[in-house]
Amino acid sequence: MSFETSDSHGSPAHRPVRVAALLPGVFEEAKSLAGDLPGWRVVSSDGAAGQIQCLVAGGLLGGSAKVTITLEAPPGIPSTTVRVRSESSGGLFSRDRAIVAAFVRPFHRRVCL
């Protein structure tokens, strides 16, 4: 199972986050938040590629999930788009929508307000 942010989703918690800031600062905020979320662990990050890989523990019913956070921006222009994809494995229920929202909601508050 998987779920990723898209402009076609109705909920703001399931859409990409657009930030009026340069990519390096937004990348550091995304990496910091991912490391702070309960049950989340950053396994790799590549600022040059604009990608953060995380593992999210889910327990027996939810299984674990691989989360990919991708940041895109034109060079030198303060306009960064952040996309999140969750791919769950194991467990009885998919929690991918909830996992994506668990990152997007606090991230939006952190960088957009």
Gaussian input, Z-matrix of N, CA and C with variables (Angstrom, degrees):
# hf/3-21g

backbone

0 1
 N
 C     1     B1
 C     2     B2     1     A1
 N     3     B3     2     A2     1     D1
 C     4     B4     3     A3     2     D2
 C     5     B5     4     A4     3     D3
 N     6     B6     5     A5     4     D4
 C     7     B7     6     A6     5     D5
 C     8     B8     7     A7     6     D6
 N     9     B9     8     A8     7     D7
 C    10    B10     9     A9     8     D8
 C    11    B11    10    A10     9     D9
 N    12    B12    11    A11    10    D10
 C    13    B13    12    A12    11    D11
 C    14    B14    13    A13    12    D12
 N    15    B15    14    A14    13    D13
 C    16    B16    15    A15    14    D14
 C    17    B17    16    A16    15    D15
 N    18    B18    17    A17    16    D16
 C    19    B19    18    A18    17    D17
 C    20    B20    19    A19    18    D18
 N    21    B21    20    A20    19    D19
 C    22    B22    21    A21    20    D20
 C    23    B23    22    A22    21    D21
 N    24    B24    23    A23    22    D22
 C    25    B25    24    A24    23    D23
 C    26    B26    25    A25    24    D24
 N    27    B27    26    A26    25    D25
 C    28    B28    27    A27    26    D26
 C    29    B29    28    A28    27    D27
 N    30    B30    29    A29    28    D28
 C    31    B31    30    A30    29    D29
 C    32    B32    31    A31    30    D30
 N    33    B33    32    A32    31    D31
 C    34    B34    33    A33    32    D32
 C    35    B35    34    A34    33    D33
 N    36    B36    35    A35    34    D34
 C    37    B37    36    A36    35    D35
 C    38    B38    37    A37    36    D36
 N    39    B39    38    A38    37    D37
 C    40    B40    39    A39    38    D38
 C    41    B41    40    A40    39    D39
 N    42    B42    41    A41    40    D40
 C    43    B43    42    A42    41    D41
 C    44    B44    43    A43    42    D42
 N    45    B45    44    A44    43    D43
 C    46    B46    45    A45    44    D44
 C    47    B47    46    A46    45    D45
 N    48    B48    47    A47    46    D46
 C    49    B49    48    A48    47    D47
 C    50    B50    49    A49    48    D48
 N    51    B51    50    A50    49    D49
 C    52    B52    51    A51    50    D50
 C    53    B53    52    A52    51    D51
 N    54    B54    53    A53    52    D52
 C    55    B55    54    A54    53    D53
 C    56    B56    55    A55    54    D54
 N    57    B57    56    A56    55    D55
 C    58    B58    57    A57    56    D56
 C    59    B59    58    A58    57    D57
 N    60    B60    59    A59    58    D58
 C    61    B61    60    A60    59    D59
 C    62    B62    61    A61    60    D60
 N    63    B63    62    A62    61    D61
 C    64    B64    63    A63    62    D62
 C    65    B65    64    A64    63    D63
 N    66    B66    65    A65    64    D64
 C    67    B67    66    A66    65    D65
 C    68    B68    67    A67    66    D66
 N    69    B69    68    A68    67    D67
 C    70    B70    69    A69    68    D68
 C    71    B71    70    A70    69    D69
 N    72    B72    71    A71    70    D70
 C    73    B73    72    A72    71    D71
 C    74    B74    73    A73    72    D72
 N    75    B75    74    A74    73    D73
 C    76    B76    75    A75    74    D74
 C    77    B77    76    A76    75    D75
 N    78    B78    77    A77    76    D76
 C    79    B79    78    A78    77    D77
 C    80    B80    79    A79    78    D78
 N    81    B81    80    A80    79    D79
 C    82    B82    81    A81    80    D80
 C    83    B83    82    A82    81    D81
 N    84    B84    83    A83    82    D82
 C    85    B85    84    A84    83    D83
 C    86    B86    85    A85    84    D84
 N    87    B87    86    A86    85    D85
 C    88    B88    87    A87    86    D86
 C    89    B89    88    A88    87    D87
 N    90    B90    89    A89    88    D88
 C    91    B91    90    A90    89    D89
 C    92    B92    91    A91    90    D90
 N    93    B93    92    A92    91    D91
 C    94    B94    93    A93    92    D92
 C    95    B95    94    A94    93    D93
 N    96    B96    95    A95    94    D94
 C    97    B97    96    A96    95    D95
 C    98    B98    97    A97    96    D96
 N    99    B99    98    A98    97    D97
 C   100   B100    99    A99    98    D98
 C   101   B101   100   A100    99    D99
 N   102   B102   101   A101   100   D100
 C   103   B103   102   A102   101   D101
 C   104   B104   103   A103   102   D102
 N   105   B105   104   A104   103   D103
 C   106   B106   105   A105   104   D104
 C   107   B107   106   A106   105   D105
 N   108   B108   107   A107   106   D106
 C   109   B109   108   A108   107   D107
 C   110   B110   109   A109   108   D108
 N   111   B111   110   A110   109   D109
 C   112   B112   111   A111   110   D110
 C   113   B113   112   A112   111   D111
 N   114   B114   113   A113   112   D112
 C   115   B115   114   A114   113   D113
 C   116   B116   115   A115   114   D114
 N   117   B117   116   A116   115   D115
 C   118   B118   117   A117   116   D116
 C   119   B119   118   A118   117   D117
 N   120   B120   119   A119   118   D118
 C   121   B121   120   A120   119   D119
 C   122   B122   121   A121   120   D120
 N   123   B123   122   A122   121   D121
 C   124   B124   123   A123   122   D122
 C   125   B125   124   A124   123   D123
 N   126   B126   125   A125   124   D124
 C   127   B127   126   A126   125   D125
 C   128   B128   127   A127   126   D126
 N   129   B129   128   A128   127   D127
 C   130   B130   129   A129   128   D128
 C   131   B131   130   A130   129   D129
 N   132   B132   131   A131   130   D130
 C   133   B133   132   A132   131   D131
 C   134   B134   133   A133   132   D132
 N   135   B135   134   A134   133   D133
 C   136   B136   135   A135   134   D134
 C   137   B137   136   A136   135   D135
 N   138   B138   137   A137   136   D136
 C   139   B139   138   A138   137   D137
 C   140   B140   139   A139   138   D138
 N   141   B141   140   A140   139   D139
 C   142   B142   141   A141   140   D140
 C   143   B143   142   A142   141   D141
 N   144   B144   143   A143   142   D142
 C   145   B145   144   A144   143   D143
 C   146   B146   145   A145   144   D144
 N   147   B147   146   A146   145   D145
 C   148   B148   147   A147   146   D146
 C   149   B149   148   A148   147   D147
 N   150   B150   149   A149   148   D148
 C   151   B151   150   A150   149   D149
 C   152   B152   151   A151   150   D150
 N   153   B153   152   A152   151   D151
 C   154   B154   153   A153   152   D152
 C   155   B155   154   A154   153   D153
 N   156   B156   155   A155   154   D154
 C   157   B157   156   A156   155   D155
 C   158   B158   157   A157   156   D156
 N   159   B159   158   A158   157   D157
 C   160   B160   159   A159   158   D158
 C   161   B161   160   A160   159   D159
 N   162   B162   161   A161   160   D160
 C   163   B163   162   A162   161   D161
 C   164   B164   163   A163   162   D162
 N   165   B165   164   A164   163   D163
 C   166   B166   165   A165   164   D164
 C   167   B167   166   A166   165   D165
 N   168   B168   167   A167   166   D166
 C   169   B169   168   A168   167   D167
 C   170   B170   169   A169   168   D168
 N   171   B171   170   A170   169   D169
 C   172   B172   171   A171   170   D170
 C   173   B173   172   A172   171   D171
 N   174   B174   173   A173   172   D172
 C   175   B175   174   A174   173   D173
 C   176   B176   175   A175   174   D174
 N   177   B177   176   A176   175   D175
 C   178   B178   177   A177   176   D176
 C   179   B179   178   A178   177   D177
 N   180   B180   179   A179   178   D178
 C   181   B181   180   A180   179   D179
 C   182   B182   181   A181   180   D180
 N   183   B183   182   A182   181   D181
 C   184   B184   183   A183   182   D182
 C   185   B185   184   A184   183   D183
 N   186   B186   185   A185   184   D184
 C   187   B187   186   A186   185   D185
 C   188   B188   187   A187   186   D186
 N   189   B189   188   A188   187   D187
 C   190   B190   189   A189   188   D188
 C   191   B191   190   A190   189   D189
 N   192   B192   191   A191   190   D190
 C   193   B193   192   A192   191   D191
 C   194   B194   193   A193   192   D192
 N   195   B195   194   A194   193   D193
 C   196   B196   195   A195   194   D194
 C   197   B197   196   A196   195   D195
 N   198   B198   197   A197   196   D196
 C   199   B199   198   A198   197   D197
 C   200   B200   199   A199   198   D198
 N   201   B201   200   A200   199   D199
 C   202   B202   201   A201   200   D200
 C   203   B203   202   A202   201   D201
 N   204   B204   203   A203   202   D202
 C   205   B205   204   A204   203   D203
 C   206   B206   205   A205   204   D204
 N   207   B207   206   A206   205   D205
 C   208   B208   207   A207   206   D206
 C   209   B209   208   A208   207   D207
 N   210   B210   209   A209   208   D208
 C   211   B211   210   A210   209   D209
 C   212   B212   211   A211   210   D210
 N   213   B213   212   A212   211   D211
 C   214   B214   213   A213   212   D212
 C   215   B215   214   A214   213   D213
 N   216   B216   215   A215   214   D214
 C   217   B217   216   A216   215   D215
 C   218   B218   217   A217   216   D216
 N   219   B219   218   A218   217   D217
 C   220   B220   219   A219   218   D218
 C   221   B221   220   A220   219   D219
 N   222   B222   221   A221   220   D220
 C   223   B223   222   A222   221   D221
 C   224   B224   223   A223   222   D222
 N   225   B225   224   A224   223   D223
 C   226   B226   225   A225   224   D224
 C   227   B227   226   A226   225   D225
 N   228   B228   227   A227   226   D226
 C   229   B229   228   A228   227   D227
 C   230   B230   229   A229   228   D228
 N   231   B231   230   A230   229   D229
 C   232   B232   231   A231   230   D230
 C   233   B233   232   A232   231   D231
 N   234   B234   233   A233   232   D232
 C   235   B235   234   A234   233   D233
 C   236   B236   235   A235   234   D234
 N   237   B237   236   A236   235   D235
 C   238   B238   237   A237   236   D236
 C   239   B239   238   A238   237   D237
 N   240   B240   239   A239   238   D238
 C   241   B241   240   A240   239   D239
 C   242   B242   241   A241   240   D240
 N   243   B243   242   A242   241   D241
 C   244   B244   243   A243   242   D242
 C   245   B245   244   A244   243   D243
 N   246   B246   245   A245   244   D244
 C   247   B247   246   A246   245   D245
 C   248   B248   247   A247   246   D246
 N   249   B249   248   A248   247   D247
 C   250   B250   249   A249   248   D248
 C   251   B251   250   A250   249   D249
 N   252   B252   251   A251   250   D250
 C   253   B253   252   A252   251   D251
 C   254   B254   253   A253   252   D252
 N   255   B255   254   A254   253   D253
 C   256   B256   255   A255   254   D254
 C   257   B257   256   A256   255   D255
 N   258   B258   257   A257   256   D256
 C   259   B259   258   A258   257   D257
 C   260   B260   259   A259   258   D258
 N   261   B261   260   A260   259   D259
 C   262   B262   261   A261   260   D260
 C   263   B263   262   A262   261   D261
 N   264   B264   263   A263   262   D262
 C   265   B265   264   A264   263   D263
 C   266   B266   265   A265   264   D264
 N   267   B267   266   A266   265   D265
 C   268   B268   267   A267   266   D266
 C   269   B269   268   A268   267   D267
 N   270   B270   269   A269   268   D268
 C   271   B271   270   A270   269   D269
 C   272   B272   271   A271   270   D270
 N   273   B273   272   A272   271   D271
 C   274   B274   273   A273   272   D272
 C   275   B275   274   A274   273   D273
 N   276   B276   275   A275   274   D274
 C   277   B277   276   A276   275   D275
 C   278   B278   277   A277   276   D276
 N   279   B279   278   A278   277   D277
 C   280   B280   279   A279   278   D278
 C   281   B281   280   A280   279   D279
 N   282   B282   281   A281   280   D280
 C   283   B283   282   A282   281   D281
 C   284   B284   283   A283   282   D282
 N   285   B285   284   A284   283   D283
 C   286   B286   285   A285   284   D284
 C   287   B287   286   A286   285   D285
 N   288   B288   287   A287   286   D286
 C   289   B289   288   A288   287   D287
 C   290   B290   289   A289   288   D288
 N   291   B291   290   A290   289   D289
 C   292   B292   291   A291   290   D290
 C   293   B293   292   A292   291   D291
 N   294   B294   293   A293   292   D292
 C   295   B295   294   A294   293   D293
 C   296   B296   295   A295   294   D294
 N   297   B297   296   A296   295   D295
 C   298   B298   297   A297   296   D296
 C   299   B299   298   A298   297   D297
 N   300   B300   299   A299   298   D298
 C   301   B301   300   A300   299   D299
 C   302   B302   301   A301   300   D300
 N   303   B303   302   A302   301   D301
 C   304   B304   303   A303   302   D302
 C   305   B305   304   A304   303   D303
 N   306   B306   305   A305   304   D304
 C   307   B307   306   A306   305   D305
 C   308   B308   307   A307   306   D306
 N   309   B309   308   A308   307   D307
 C   310   B310   309   A309   308   D308
 C   311   B311   310   A310   309   D309
 N   312   B312   311   A311   310   D310
 C   313   B313   312   A312   311   D311
 C   314   B314   313   A313   312   D312
 N   315   B315   314   A314   313   D313
 C   316   B316   315   A315   314   D314
 C   317   B317   316   A316   315   D315
 N   318   B318   317   A317   316   D316
 C   319   B319   318   A318   317   D317
 C   320   B320   319   A319   318   D318
 N   321   B321   320   A320   319   D319
 C   322   B322   321   A321   320   D320
 C   323   B323   322   A322   321   D321
 N   324   B324   323   A323   322   D322
 C   325   B325   324   A324   323   D323
 C   326   B326   325   A325   324   D324
 N   327   B327   326   A326   325   D325
 C   328   B328   327   A327   326   D326
 C   329   B329   328   A328   327   D327
 N   330   B330   329   A329   328   D328
 C   331   B331   330   A330   329   D329
 C   332   B332   331   A331   330   D330
 N   333   B333   332   A332   331   D331
 C   334   B334   333   A333   332   D332
 C   335   B335   334   A334   333   D333
 N   336   B336   335   A335   334   D334
 C   337   B337   336   A336   335   D335
 C   338   B338   337   A337   336   D336

   B1=1.4493
   B2=1.5287
   B3=1.3286
   B4=1.4562
   B5=1.5242
   B6=1.3162
   B7=1.4610
   B8=1.5167
   B9=1.3334
   B10=1.4561
   B11=1.5188
   B12=1.3201
   B13=1.4523
   B14=1.5239
   B15=1.3361
   B16=1.4654
   B17=1.5228
   B18=1.3087
   B19=1.4638
   B20=1.5232
   B21=1.3255
   B22=1.4666
   B23=1.5291
   B24=1.3264
   B25=1.4634
   B26=1.5275
   B27=1.3243
   B28=1.4616
   B29=1.5184
   B30=1.3088
   B31=1.4635
   B32=1.5283
   B33=1.3318
   B34=1.4650
   B35=1.5359
   B36=1.3226
   B37=1.4674
   B38=1.5244
   B39=1.3277
   B40=1.4692
   B41=1.5241
   B42=1.3365
   B43=1.4680
   B44=1.5219
   B45=1.3470
   B46=1.4644
   B47=1.5307
   B48=1.3136
   B49=1.4658
   B50=1.5289
   B51=1.3104
   B52=1.4569
   B53=1.5195
   B54=1.3307
   B55=1.4547
   B56=1.5239
   B57=1.3117
   B58=1.4608
   B59=1.5232
   B60=1.3314
   B61=1.4668
   B62=1.5169
   B63=1.3288
   B64=1.4658
   B65=1.5209
   B66=1.3078
   B67=1.4645
   B68=1.5341
   B69=1.3417
   B70=1.4743
   B71=1.5231
   B72=1.3228
   B73=1.4657
   B74=1.5177
   B75=1.3206
   B76=1.4608
   B77=1.5294
   B78=1.3330
   B79=1.4694
   B80=1.5292
   B81=1.3163
   B82=1.4731
   B83=1.5257
   B84=1.3299
   B85=1.4691
   B86=1.5267
   B87=1.3332
   B88=1.4691
   B89=1.5236
   B90=1.3182
   B91=1.4648
   B92=1.5308
   B93=1.3149
   B94=1.4636
   B95=1.5330
   B96=1.3310
   B97=1.4620
   B98=1.5239
   B99=1.3339
   B100=1.4695
   B101=1.5272
   B102=1.3148
   B103=1.4649
   B104=1.5147
   B105=1.3351
   B106=1.4667
   B107=1.5298
   B108=1.3349
   B109=1.4633
   B110=1.5320
   B111=1.3263
   B112=1.4691
   B113=1.5302
   B114=1.3209
   B115=1.4600
   B116=1.5198
   B117=1.3269
   B118=1.4579
   B119=1.5231
   B120=1.3411
   B121=1.4666
   B122=1.5269
   B123=1.3379
   B124=1.4581
   B125=1.5293
   B126=1.3346
   B127=1.4669
   B128=1.5198
   B129=1.3236
   B130=1.4617
   B131=1.5187
   B132=1.3191
   B133=1.4580
   B134=1.5196
   B135=1.3140
   B136=1.4507
   B137=1.5196
   B138=1.3325
   B139=1.4563
   B140=1.5141
   B141=1.3354
   B142=1.4661
   B143=1.5233
   B144=1.3295
   B145=1.4694
   B146=1.5299
   B147=1.3407
   B148=1.4587
   B149=1.5114
   B150=1.3563
   B151=1.4691
   B152=1.5292
   B153=1.3312
   B154=1.4673
   B155=1.5181
   B156=1.3318
   B157=1.4704
   B158=1.5284
   B159=1.3267
   B160=1.4619
   B161=1.5227
   B162=1.3325
   B163=1.4538
   B164=1.5152
   B165=1.3261
   B166=1.4639
   B167=1.5181
   B168=1.3393
   B169=1.4644
   B170=1.5166
   B171=1.3415
   B172=1.4549
   B173=1.5027
   B174=1.3200
   B175=1.4500
   B176=1.5148
   B177=1.3190
   B178=1.4574
   B179=1.5279
   B180=1.3166
   B181=1.4618
   B182=1.5229
   B183=1.3274
   B184=1.4564
   B185=1.5083
   B186=1.3022
   B187=1.4538
   B188=1.5164
   B189=1.3165
   B190=1.4581
   B191=1.5204
   B192=1.3150
   B193=1.4614
   B194=1.5156
   B195=1.3232
   B196=1.4556
   B197=1.5206
   B198=1.3291
   B199=1.4556
   B200=1.5232
   B201=1.3144
   B202=1.4607
   B203=1.5184
   B204=1.3240
   B205=1.4619
   B206=1.5216
   B207=1.3358
   B208=1.4571
   B209=1.5168
   B210=1.3320
   B211=1.4596
   B212=1.5242
   B213=1.3310
   B214=1.4591
   B215=1.5161
   B216=1.3525
   B217=1.4551
   B218=1.5199
   B219=1.3335
   B220=1.4621
   B221=1.5293
   B222=1.3247
   B223=1.4730
   B224=1.5293
   B225=1.3357
   B226=1.4541
   B227=1.5142
   B228=1.3257
   B229=1.4669
   B230=1.5307
   B231=1.3400
   B232=1.4713
   B233=1.5274
   B234=1.3300
   B235=1.4609
   B236=1.5282
   B237=1.3248
   B238=1.4615
   B239=1.5243
   B240=1.3280
   B241=1.4595
   B242=1.5222
   B243=1.3282
   B244=1.4697
   B245=1.5261
   B246=1.3262
   B247=1.4688
   B248=1.5304
   B249=1.3351
   B250=1.4626
   B251=1.5215
   B252=1.3336
   B253=1.4733
   B254=1.5216
   B255=1.3331
   B256=1.4635
   B257=1.5222
   B258=1.3378
   B259=1.4634
   B260=1.5237
   B261=1.3275
   B262=1.4633
   B263=1.5261
   B264=1.3301
   B265=1.4591
   B266=1.5214
   B267=1.3246
   B268=1.4646
   B269=1.5119
   B270=1.2888
   B271=1.4600
   B272=1.5205
   B273=1.2893
   B274=1.4598
   B275=1.5205
   B276=1.3334
   B277=1.4575
   B278=1.5233
   B279=1.3235
   B280=1.4615
   B281=1.5248
   B282=1.3158
   B283=1.4593
   B284=1.5260
   B285=1.3274
   B286=1.4591
   B287=1.5252
   B288=1.3221
   B289=1.4742
   B290=1.5272
   B291=1.3189
   B292=1.4653
   B293=1.5222
   B294=1.3217
   B295=1.4633
   B296=1.5249
   B297=1.3301
   B298=1.4674
   B299=1.5301
   B300=1.3228
   B301=1.4681
   B302=1.5271
   B303=1.3375
   B304=1.4669
   B305=1.5216
   B306=1.3169
   B307=1.4645
   B308=1.5250
   B309=1.3259
   B310=1.4679
   B311=1.5263
   B312=1.3274
   B313=1.4807
   B314=1.5329
   B315=1.3377
   B316=1.4729
   B317=1.5303
   B318=1.3326
   B319=1.4638
   B320=1.5257
   B321=1.3131
   B322=1.4718
   B323=1.5246
   B324=1.3246
   B325=1.4839
   B326=1.5263
   B327=1.3053
   B328=1.4617
   B329=1.5291
   B330=1.3295
   B331=1.4709
   B332=1.5201
   B333=1.3075
   B334=1.4667
   B335=1.5182
   B336=1.2937
   B337=1.4666
   B338=1.4945
   A1=108.76
   A2=115.49
   A3=119.77
   A4=109.82
   A5=114.09
   A6=121.39
   A7=106.94
   A8=116.31
   A9=119.67
   A10=111.12
   A11=115.23
   A12=120.27
   A13=109.78
   A14=115.04
   A15=121.34
   A16=108.53
   A17=116.13
   A18=120.23
   A19=112.49
   A20=117.17
   A21=120.35
   A22=113.11
   A23=118.28
   A24=120.96
   A25=110.33
   A26=116.13
   A27=121.37
   A28=114.26
   A29=117.20
   A30=121.02
   A31=111.40
   A32=117.81
   A33=120.18
   A34=112.60
   A35=117.11
   A36=121.06
   A37=111.84
   A38=117.11
   A39=120.98
   A40=112.40
   A41=116.51
   A42=121.54
   A43=110.05
   A44=118.04
   A45=120.14
   A46=110.07
   A47=115.68
   A48=121.27
   A49=107.54
   A50=116.72
   A51=121.92
   A52=108.28
   A53=115.23
   A54=121.56
   A55=109.24
   A56=117.06
   A57=122.02
   A58=109.15
   A59=115.37
   A60=122.01
   A61=108.55
   A62=115.63
   A63=120.81
   A64=110.95
   A65=116.05
   A66=122.29
   A67=114.14
   A68=120.88
   A69=118.01
   A70=114.96
   A71=117.74
   A72=120.62
   A73=112.31
   A74=116.75
   A75=121.30
   A76=109.91
   A77=116.49
   A78=121.51
   A79=110.41
   A80=116.92
   A81=120.45
   A82=111.47
   A83=117.65
   A84=120.54
   A85=111.05
   A86=117.00
   A87=120.96
   A88=110.71
   A89=116.60
   A90=121.17
   A91=110.69
   A92=116.10
   A93=120.99
   A94=111.10
   A95=116.75
   A96=120.14
   A97=111.12
   A98=117.23
   A99=120.11
   A100=110.65
   A101=117.07
   A102=120.66
   A103=113.72
   A104=116.96
   A105=121.65
   A106=113.44
   A107=117.86
   A108=120.11
   A109=111.13
   A110=118.11
   A111=121.34
   A112=111.55
   A113=116.41
   A114=121.96
   A115=114.06
   A116=117.56
   A117=121.83
   A118=109.83
   A119=115.29
   A120=120.87
   A121=108.17
   A122=116.55
   A123=121.26
   A124=107.22
   A125=116.97
   A126=120.73
   A127=112.22
   A128=117.55
   A129=119.80
   A130=109.42
   A131=114.85
   A132=120.29
   A133=108.74
   A134=115.84
   A135=122.62
   A136=107.50
   A137=115.29
   A138=120.40
   A139=112.59
   A140=117.70
   A141=120.99
   A142=111.14
   A143=117.12
   A144=121.68
   A145=111.64
   A146=117.27
   A147=121.17
   A148=113.21
   A149=115.72
   A150=118.55
   A151=111.23
   A152=114.46
   A153=123.03
   A154=107.20
   A155=116.78
   A156=122.25
   A157=107.88
   A158=116.26
   A159=121.79
   A160=109.97
   A161=115.18
   A162=122.18
   A163=107.59
   A164=115.42
   A165=121.12
   A166=107.77
   A167=115.40
   A168=120.94
   A169=108.66
   A170=116.00
   A171=118.34
   A172=114.88
   A173=119.25
   A174=120.52
   A175=112.92
   A176=116.37
   A177=123.00
   A178=112.98
   A179=117.91
   A180=120.55
   A181=113.14
   A182=116.90
   A183=119.73
   A184=115.13
   A185=118.81
   A186=120.60
   A187=111.26
   A188=116.70
   A189=120.83
   A190=109.28
   A191=115.98
   A192=120.29
   A193=110.31
   A194=115.49
   A195=122.96
   A196=106.15
   A197=117.03
   A198=121.67
   A199=108.72
   A200=115.29
   A201=121.23
   A202=108.21
   A203=115.55
   A204=122.47
   A205=106.30
   A206=116.15
   A207=121.18
   A208=109.47
   A209=115.76
   A210=121.61
   A211=108.85
   A212=115.81
   A213=121.52
   A214=108.88
   A215=115.83
   A216=120.78
   A217=109.51
   A218=116.55
   A219=118.42
   A220=109.12
   A221=118.41
   A222=121.01
   A223=112.56
   A224=115.56
   A225=121.71
   A226=116.04
   A227=118.05
   A228=120.67
   A229=108.50
   A230=117.36
   A231=120.26
   A232=112.45
   A233=115.43
   A234=121.73
   A235=107.88
   A236=116.18
   A237=121.61
   A238=110.06
   A239=115.95
   A240=122.21
   A241=108.40
   A242=115.99
   A243=122.11
   A244=108.32
   A245=115.58
   A246=122.34
   A247=108.55
   A248=115.92
   A249=121.27
   A250=109.12
   A251=115.70
   A252=121.68
   A253=108.36
   A254=115.74
   A255=122.32
   A256=108.84
   A257=115.83
   A258=122.18
   A259=107.60
   A260=116.15
   A261=119.86
   A262=111.02
   A263=113.43
   A264=120.05
   A265=108.28
   A266=115.64
   A267=120.02
   A268=110.94
   A269=116.30
   A270=120.90
   A271=112.11
   A272=116.05
   A273=121.73
   A274=113.43
   A275=116.80
   A276=120.87
   A277=110.30
   A278=115.95
   A279=121.14
   A280=108.76
   A281=116.52
   A282=121.08
   A283=110.95
   A284=117.16
   A285=120.41
   A286=113.54
   A287=117.99
   A288=120.31
   A289=110.57
   A290=116.38
   A291=121.04
   A292=111.26
   A293=117.60
   A294=121.38
   A295=110.33
   A296=117.00
   A297=120.58
   A298=109.72
   A299=117.45
   A300=121.58
   A301=111.71
   A302=117.58
   A303=121.40
   A304=111.27
   A305=117.75
   A306=120.78
   A307=110.75
   A308=117.55
   A309=121.61
   A310=112.27
   A311=118.26
   A312=120.13
   A313=112.29
   A314=118.81
   A315=117.28
   A316=112.59
   A317=117.49
   A318=120.03
   A319=110.06
   A320=116.23
   A321=120.42
   A322=109.94
   A323=116.82
   A324=119.89
   A325=110.77
   A326=116.96
   A327=121.65
   A328=112.15
   A329=117.83
   A330=119.41
   A331=115.50
   A332=118.17
   A333=120.32
   A334=114.51
   A335=119.80
   A336=120.51
   A337=111.91
   D1=151.10
   D2=176.31
   D3=-156.02
   D4=162.94
   D5=177.33
   D6=-155.28
   D7=140.64
   D8=177.00
   D9=-140.25
   D10=156.46
   D11=178.71
   D12=-63.03
   D13=146.53
   D14=178.92
   D15=-158.43
   D16=146.73
   D17=177.19
   D18=-65.25
   D19=-16.60
   D20=-179.37
   D21=-80.12
   D22=-12.32
   D23=178.86
   D24=-76.62
   D25=144.62
   D26=-177.78
   D27=-74.80
   D28=-37.14
   D29=-175.86
   D30=-81.80
   D31=134.80
   D32=175.71
   D33=-59.15
   D34=-25.95
   D35=179.74
   D36=-73.22
   D37=-8.73
   D38=-179.68
   D39=-116.95
   D40=11.65
   D41=178.23
   D42=-107.52
   D43=157.34
   D44=174.30
   D45=-59.88
   D46=150.90
   D47=178.25
   D48=-99.51
   D49=127.82
   D50=177.77
   D51=-109.35
   D52=126.21
   D53=-173.42
   D54=-122.87
   D55=132.38
   D56=177.55
   D57=-84.80
   D58=67.95
   D59=-179.85
   D60=-155.27
   D61=160.31
   D62=178.75
   D63=-69.79
   D64=149.04
   D65=-174.96
   D66=-55.81
   D67=-44.94
   D68=-176.53
   D69=-57.24
   D70=-41.07
   D71=178.99
   D72=-68.92
   D73=-40.03
   D74=178.82
   D75=-67.22
   D76=-38.75
   D77=177.84
   D78=-59.25
   D79=-47.41
   D80=-179.64
   D81=-62.85
   D82=-39.14
   D83=177.24
   D84=-64.71
   D85=-41.87
   D86=179.31
   D87=-64.20
   D88=-43.83
   D89=-179.97
   D90=-64.88
   D91=-41.86
   D92=179.06
   D93=-63.01
   D94=-46.72
   D95=-179.64
   D96=-63.36
   D97=-44.70
   D98=-179.56
   D99=-58.59
   D100=-38.50
   D101=178.35
   D102=-71.73
   D103=-22.55
   D104=-178.00
   D105=-88.97
   D106=-20.22
   D107=-175.97
   D108=-70.30
   D109=136.40
   D110=179.77
   D111=-60.66
   D112=130.44
   D113=178.30
   D114=83.66
   D115=-4.09
   D116=179.68
   D117=-97.30
   D118=144.83
   D119=175.70
   D120=-139.40
   D121=124.52
   D122=176.29
   D123=-77.03
   D124=121.71
   D125=-179.91
   D126=-100.97
   D127=-26.44
   D128=174.64
   D129=-159.34
   D130=153.51
   D131=175.74
   D132=-148.53
   D133=140.09
   D134=-179.37
   D135=-136.07
   D136=99.36
   D137=-178.17
   D138=-63.34
   D139=-35.83
   D140=-179.64
   D141=-65.85
   D142=-37.86
   D143=178.99
   D144=-87.47
   D145=-11.49
   D146=-178.96
   D147=66.52
   D148=43.11
   D149=-177.04
   D150=-137.44
   D151=138.10
   D152=177.44
   D153=-126.37
   D154=129.55
   D155=177.79
   D156=-109.59
   D157=132.46
   D158=-179.50
   D159=-131.99
   D160=157.07
   D161=169.05
   D162=-116.28
   D163=137.00
   D164=179.95
   D165=-120.65
   D166=121.89
   D167=178.30
   D168=-75.41
   D169=141.62
   D170=-177.17
   D171=-130.58
   D172=-8.80
   D173=-179.61
   D174=79.99
   D175=-171.88
   D176=-175.10
   D177=-62.29
   D178=-47.61
   D179=-175.51
   D180=-77.61
   D181=-34.18
   D182=-175.23
   D183=-97.12
   D184=-17.25
   D185=-176.28
   D186=66.47
   D187=-169.99
   D188=177.90
   D189=-107.35
   D190=164.72
   D191=-178.76
   D192=-138.95
   D193=143.31
   D194=171.67
   D195=-97.58
   D196=124.33
   D197=-178.53
   D198=-114.66
   D199=130.39
   D200=176.57
   D201=-115.21
   D202=122.93
   D203=177.07
   D204=-108.21
   D205=120.84
   D206=-177.42
   D207=-117.90
   D208=131.39
   D209=179.46
   D210=-116.53
   D211=134.80
   D212=179.52
   D213=-131.99
   D214=140.73
   D215=176.78
   D216=-159.99
   D217=146.55
   D218=172.82
   D219=-69.12
   D220=143.62
   D221=-178.35
   D222=-57.30
   D223=128.16
   D224=174.62
   D225=74.60
   D226=2.05
   D227=-179.36
   D228=-110.42
   D229=128.89
   D230=-178.47
   D231=-75.65
   D232=74.49
   D233=179.28
   D234=-153.00
   D235=97.28
   D236=-175.64
   D237=-113.61
   D238=134.50
   D239=175.72
   D240=-109.32
   D241=129.83
   D242=-178.33
   D243=-114.29
   D244=123.15
   D245=178.60
   D246=-116.49
   D247=145.98
   D248=-178.35
   D249=-129.47
   D250=134.12
   D251=177.27
   D252=-129.70
   D253=132.72
   D254=177.36
   D255=-118.21
   D256=131.76
   D257=177.00
   D258=-125.77
   D259=110.88
   D260=-176.26
   D261=-93.84
   D262=154.91
   D263=176.33
   D264=-144.69
   D265=145.11
   D266=-178.35
   D267=72.58
   D268=178.87
   D269=-179.80
   D270=77.00
   D271=167.36
   D272=-178.51
   D273=-90.89
   D274=-26.63
   D275=-175.53
   D276=-126.98
   D277=143.27
   D278=174.46
   D279=-81.98
   D280=133.13
   D281=178.09
   D282=-118.29
   D283=19.90
   D284=-171.85
   D285=-59.69
   D286=-41.62
   D287=177.55
   D288=-60.23
   D289=-45.23
   D290=-179.24
   D291=-66.62
   D292=-36.82
   D293=179.33
   D294=-65.46
   D295=-45.07
   D296=177.92
   D297=-60.11
   D298=-46.78
   D299=179.80
   D300=-63.72
   D301=-33.29
   D302=-179.97
   D303=-64.36
   D304=-24.61
   D305=175.01
   D306=-91.65
   D307=-47.47
   D308=-171.91
   D309=-62.91
   D310=-44.43
   D311=-176.69
   D312=-58.53
   D313=-56.63
   D314=-179.22
   D315=-68.66
   D316=-29.97
   D317=178.90
   D318=-65.68
   D319=-42.60
   D320=177.92
   D321=-60.21
   D322=-44.80
   D323=178.24
   D324=-62.33
   D325=-37.65
   D326=-175.65
   D327=-70.11
   D328=-39.96
   D329=-172.01
   D330=-109.81
   D331=-14.20
   D332=-174.20
   D333=-108.38
   D334=-11.97
   D335=-177.46
   D336=-106.74

